[in-house]
């Protein structure tokens, strides 16, 4: 099976490649932009399977298929809302909602191996898919949050948040001014709202902002401890299974 990944976030691409190798799906090529992908398709034999992000650094990946007639099977990796995802599912092998879950990835690969669709089935109608997206622009992540403080609403800029954390079934934003604010959301909901180049979920309990990391220290059992500029109420430990991805994210 000849497989490639088209993903503009290199740490995410490397993580996906590693997960695929564990499923005996070797990745032969990783591409990171529309321009790079077009050039590659024009000079190389098309693969059996593509793992395709929708929004790349220089545009929507649909632009690739406006230039190149690609007949490969495609599994989308995306953060789009569900109505668009349903359209993708009708025209592709499967989609994987970021951050990619190991079990869902395995199911998608098994689905591809079971279907082994013909090249005729693999011709995707990207125009129909694009019509379902209203003015698809570069993805916007949340830049601010609101919380109630007494009778007032407090606006919190995402850039000022050192970390988001959960405690006693509540989700808090710890800011650079040394204050902790209770938010009406969950860490799970924040996964699709936070800029992935800025925020990383180091454990089930913490999301940290790279711009507020003061120090990273080796910790027991091959883990890492993160020290932020102001937040010191609790230890922030990178869980052992996330250490490798965390290091890749820092690059």
RALINNOR-V215363 format. One record per backbone hydrogen bond with DSSP energy under -1.0 kcal/mol. CO is the residue of the C=O (numbers start at 1). NH is the residue of the N-H. Records with the same first field share a line. If there is no record, write none. Layout:
BEGIN
CO: NH + NH
END
This chain:
BEGIN
2: 48 + 49
3: 28
4: 51
5: 31
6: 53
9: 13
10: 14
11: 15
12: 16
13: 17
14: 18
15: 19
16: 20
17: 21
18: 22
20: 25
21: 24
29: 5
31: 7
33: 37
34: 38
35: 39
36: 40
37: 41
38: 42
40: 44
48: 73
49: 4
50: 75
51: 6
52: 77
54: 61
56: 59
59: 56
60: 63
61: 64
64: 68
68: 70
73: 50
74: 93
75: 52
76: 96
78: 98
81: 85
82: 86
84: 88
85: 89
86: 90
94: 76
96: 78
101: 105
102: 106
103: 107
104: 108
105: 109
106: 110
107: 111
108: 112
109: 113
110: 114
111: 115
112: 116
118: 122
120: 123
124: 126
125: 129
126: 130
127: 131
129: 132
130: 133
143: 158
145: 156
147: 154
149: 152
152: 149
154: 147
156: 145
157: 160
158: 161
160: 176
162: 209
163: 174
164: 207
165: 172
167: 170
170: 167
171: 183
172: 165
173: 181
174: 162 + 163
175: 178
179: 175
181: 173
183: 185
186: 190
190: 193 + 194
193: 142
195: 198 + 199
198: 210
200: 202 + 208
202: 239
205: 166
206: 202 + 203
207: 164
208: 200
209: 212
210: 213
212: 229
215: 227
217: 225
220: 223
223: 219
224: 238
225: 217
227: 214 + 215
236: 226
239: 242
242: 246
243: 247
244: 248
245: 249
246: 250
END
